[in-house]
Amino acid sequence: MEHMNPDETLPYESSSAVMWTGKGDRLTVVGDHLGRLPSLKILDAQPGEVVLDAGCGSGFIARRLVRDHGAVVLGCDRSPTMLSRAREHETLEPLGIIYDEADITKELPYPSESFDRIACIAVLIHDSPEECQSFFREAYQVLKYGGRLIVSIMHPDLFQADSPARTGQASWVQYEAMETAPMTQSQRFAERYVDSEGNIFDSTVWYHPASLFPKQLKEEGFVTTRVFHQLMTQDVLIACNASGSIGYRAFYQVLATK
Ligand SMILES: C[S@@+](CC[C@H](N)C(=O)[O-])C[C@H]1O[C@@H](n2cnc3c(N)ncnc32)[C@H](O)[C@@H]1O
């Protein structure tokens, strides 16, 4: 039976013990602390489970899944540059991760019901609502029955006109509207993201309203089991050499089951 628990906040755990993994996977942006690490915890992969890291980038999540959870991991990404970085890591520290070039919004190169869990972290901010829906369709196909999918992106609240990221109260991220569409619709924003060393990353990203993923997941057959909100804390600001207000919703995760 379908049910959705009330939204909940996952308490942030001090990052001081995990600033370095010793393998070059340094945590440098707020998303590492409030997006990636909580997502791994929520996904809770078990030893021996087969996990797909959809949109794996250079393989941070994939490596964590092997090292910290004992999972068997496949990663895929559409960027040959990111994949070559991931494969380079694999050469330096062989963890048995297989990396494939694939667009996760197209037919995935895996048989049906291949995976116990799927992680899609910091990816769908790059994809249109139609592409997100296609990904959920593909994910449903390759996930086993009873399997779990976690999706994590910047919190939709961050894009709202009164959020710290719009009013200059967050030194680590700024959003600027590019369209006049109502906030009930997905739309593109200019993003300025700053890491702990002050490096600036400018890009264009998709804002998706909070209702979009649960709706699309349901349409593709998933049950959205929980929605998590990650609040900005002083610890995270300090870890990232960032400043500004705290207590606002900065990242969120949607956990769904097939
Ligand atoms: C910010 S990185 C996150 C990488 C990884 N998930 C992590 O957390 O370390 C976003 C990645 O998503 C990939 N990506 C975005 N849309 C994609 C798509 N439709 N298919 C495959 N990869 C995609 C990009 O190429 C990029 O490598």
PDBQT file of the ligand as one rigid body, heavy atoms in Angstrom, charges set to zero:
ROOT
HETATM    1  C1  LIG A 301      27.759  17.126  -9.913  1.00  0.00    +0.000 C 
HETATM    2  S1  LIG A 301      28.193  15.649 -10.724  1.00  0.00    +0.000 S 
HETATM    3  C2  LIG A 301      27.772  14.431  -9.489  1.00  0.00    +0.000 C 
HETATM    4  C3  LIG A 301      28.518  13.146  -9.684  1.00  0.00    +0.000 C 
HETATM    5  C4  LIG A 301      28.249  12.072  -8.625  1.00  0.00    +0.000 C 
HETATM    6  N1  LIG A 301      26.865  11.655  -8.608  1.00  0.00    +0.000 N 
HETATM    7  C5  LIG A 301      28.689  12.523  -7.258  1.00  0.00    +0.000 C 
HETATM    8  O1  LIG A 301      27.840  12.865  -6.431  1.00  0.00    +0.000 OA
HETATM    9  O2  LIG A 301      29.892  12.565  -7.035  1.00  0.00    +0.000 OA
HETATM   10  C6  LIG A 301      26.891  15.474 -11.930  1.00  0.00    +0.000 C 
HETATM   11  C7  LIG A 301      27.165  14.379 -12.948  1.00  0.00    +0.000 C 
HETATM   12  O3  LIG A 301      25.924  14.009 -13.532  1.00  0.00    +0.000 OA
HETATM   13  C8  LIG A 301      26.176  13.677 -14.876  1.00  0.00    +0.000 C 
HETATM   14  N2  LIG A 301      24.891  13.703 -15.596  1.00  0.00    +0.000 N 
HETATM   15  C9  LIG A 301      23.946  14.687 -15.590  1.00  0.00    +0.000 A 
HETATM   16  N3  LIG A 301      22.905  14.328 -16.360  1.00  0.00    +0.000 NA
HETATM   17  C10 LIG A 301      23.191  13.091 -16.841  1.00  0.00    +0.000 A 
HETATM   18  C11 LIG A 301      22.513  12.191 -17.709  1.00  0.00    +0.000 A 
HETATM   19  N4  LIG A 301      21.334  12.514 -18.220  1.00  0.00    +0.000 N 
HETATM   20  N5  LIG A 301      23.105  11.012 -17.996  1.00  0.00    +0.000 NA
HETATM   21  C12 LIG A 301      24.303  10.678 -17.479  1.00  0.00    +0.000 A 
HETATM   22  N6  LIG A 301      25.004  11.497 -16.673  1.00  0.00    +0.000 NA
HETATM   23  C13 LIG A 301      24.451  12.693 -16.355  1.00  0.00    +0.000 A 
HETATM   24  C14 LIG A 301      27.169  14.716 -15.324  1.00  0.00    +0.000 C 
HETATM   25  O4  LIG A 301      27.861  14.308 -16.496  1.00  0.00    +0.000 OA
HETATM   26  C15 LIG A 301      28.073  14.810 -14.092  1.00  0.00    +0.000 C 
HETATM   27  O5  LIG A 301      29.161  13.937 -14.189  1.00  0.00    +0.000 OA
ENDROOT
TORSDOF 0
